[in-house]
Amino acid sequence: LDAKVSELREITDWEKPILIKVGASYVKNDAEIITKSGADIMVIDGAEGGTGAAPAVAMEHLGINTVSAIPAARRSLDISLQNLYLAVPKNKGNVELNEVQLIGSGGLWTSDRIVKAMALGADCVGNASGIMIAMGCNQCQQCHLGKCTKGIATQIPELEEKLNKKEAKEKIKNYIYSLYDEIKKLNMAAGFYKIGDMTIENLRTCDINVSAMTGIKMQGTDIVFGEK
């Protein structure tokens, strides 16, 4: 991975950010590897990802939940960066603690999920399924066949014509504006004006499993379930 990142740096003349996308599984190990590679951004895709090109058994049983993957990845990135910084001799030159940004994705197509993902440590989120649905996708999970009857996931001219591009563009715009408006309202209700200022301290859960997986405090208390 280090060699591939270096190769990409040279190809792009060090002008483009390098993103590495991984499925949410061995989050801690992946974060350590990505940190050491010198990449700029870690993209993590949780189990709720809505791709229609994967086998049904994979979509149902592979990967871990997005809401648990994001805080785990954030913690691992921060620890890995700190350890890397401490491991490099300071007499070797100018050593800086560079940030590795985290993009969360997988089922983050509603405003509440996006706000929670960012509060849990994501710098931003990826949203593909929501935009596809706004365009008219009915999630039949047959993208890999290339015969989308909605004209979206296809390169067959007759089927492509079924997609009204002008109408789809307007629907995507409305969807994104609606998301932004709702996200802004949720942030302002919690006392924040800027999107992304909310933290895990502003979240509460009444589910002990969510508390144990994420570190979110239990509702009405300052207790994190499973914490000693």
N, C-alpha and C positions, 0 to 999 in steps of 0.2 A: 504493500500500500504506500509506503514511503516513496518508493521509486516512481509509482504512478502519479502521486501528488507532485513530485519534483518535475516529472515529465510535463504535466499539465501547466505548471508554473512557467516552464520554458516556452511551451507552445503559445501561451497567452501573454508572454512578456511581463509576467507578474502583474498584470492589470486586472485580471478577473478573479473574483472569489471562487474558492474551490469548495464544493458541497459534496458530502458523502452521505448517501441515503441508505439506511439499514432498516430491516424489519424489527419490530419490538420483540426481542427475545432475550439474548444475553447482553442486556443494556450496559452493565458495568464494564464488561470486557470490551465491548464495541467502543464505548466512550474513551477508554484508555488508549486503544489502538488509534482512534481518530485523532486524539490529542497529540500523540507522539508523531503522527504522520505530518503534522503541520498544516492540516486543512483548516479552513475558516469556519465552516458550518457543518453541524451534524443534523441531518434530517432523519427523524424517527417516525416510522409508520406503524401505528398501533393495530391491534387485531380487528378493529371495527372498520378498517379501510374497505371501501365499496367497489373495488375492482371487479369487473365482470369477466375478466380473462383468466381467472384462477379456478382450479377444480373446487367443487362444492365442499369436499372434505377439508381442503386447505383453508377455505374461508371460515369454516365452522370451528376448526380445531387447532389451527396454528397461530402462534403469536400471543402476546399478552395485551391486556387492556390498555388503551391509550392513557387513561387517567392515572394509572399506576406507573406506566413507562416514563412519562415526562419528568416527574420529580426524581425518579431514580437516575435518569440520564443527566439531569441538571446537577445532582449531587456528585455523580461520578465524574462529570466534566470538570467541576470546580476542584475536586480533590486531585484529579489527574494533572490539572494545570499547575496547582500548587506544588505537587510532588516533583513535577518536571522542572519547575522554576528553582526549587531547592537543590535539585540534583546537579544542575549545571554550575560549574565553578565560576564565581563572579569575576575572577581575574582573566577570564577568557574573552572579555570584551563587554559590550553593552547587552545585558541580559534583561529582557522585559517579560512581564507576565501577560502574555497576549490572551485575549478572550476568544473562546470558541462559542459561536452563537448556536442556539438550539431552535430548530423548527419542528413543531409537533404536527402530526397529521393522522388521519384515521378516524372517521366519524365526527369530525369537527365541522359540521355544516349548520349548526344553530348558534345563536348569539350566546346563550348561556354556556355551551360547551367551549366556545372560543375564549370567553372571559375566564373560565375555570382553568383552561389549559395554560393561558398566559400567567395567571396567578400562581400556578404550580411550577413555573419556571421556563416556559417556552418564550422565546423572544418574539416569535410570530408563528402563524399557523398556515398549513396548507389546506386548501378546500377545493377538491375536484368534484366529488359526488354531488354536492349541493348545486354547483354550477351546471353539471350535466342534467340534473333533474329540472332545473330552471329552464333549460333548453328544450325539455320535453322527454328526456329519458324516463322509461318506466321500470328500469332496473330488472330486466329479464335475465341478466347474468349470462348473456351470450355474445359479449363483445368480441371474443376471440374468433368467432365465425366470420366476422366482417360483413354480416348480412342484416345490420340494424335497420329495422322497419321505420325508425324515426329519422333515419338519414344522418345519424351522428357518428357512430363507430363503423363506418364503411367507406370504401373507395369505389363502390359500384355506382356509376353515374346515375342510373335510374333510381337508386335508393337515395343518393345524395340530394336529389331534387325534392325529396319529401321534407327536407329541412328548410324552413323559411329563415334564411340567415338574418334578415333585417328584424324579424319578429323575435328571433332567439337573442339577438344582441340587446334588444330592449328589455327582454325578460331578465337577462343576466344583470343588466344595469339596475333594474328595480330590486332584484334580489340582494345585490351588494349594498345598495343604498339602505335597504331595510335592515340588513345585518348591522351596518355601521350605526344606524340610528338606535337600534336596540342595545348594542354594545355600549354606546355612549351613555344611554339611560341607566344601564346597570352600573357602570363606573361612577356616574354622578350620584346615584342612590347610595353608594358605599362611601361617598365623600371625595371622589377623585374626578378630576377633569380630564387628565390625559389617559388615553388607553395604554395599558401596560403598567400603570403605577400600582395596581392592586397586587397584593402578595398572598401567600398561603395563610397569613394571619387574618385575612379578611374572609376566609372560608370556614364553614362549619358543616359537619355531617352528622346524621343520626344513624349511620350504618357503620358498625364496628369494623367490618371488612374494609371499607373505604378508608377509615381512619388508620388501620394497620398498614395498608398498602401505600398510602400517600403521605401520612404524617399530618393530615388535617385533624384539627381538634374536634372532639365530640360536641354536639350542640348543647349549649347551656353550661358548658364547663371549659376548663383549660386542660383537659385530659386527652392525651393521644393514646388510643388503644394499642396495647402491645409494647408501649414504651416503659422502660424500667425507671 
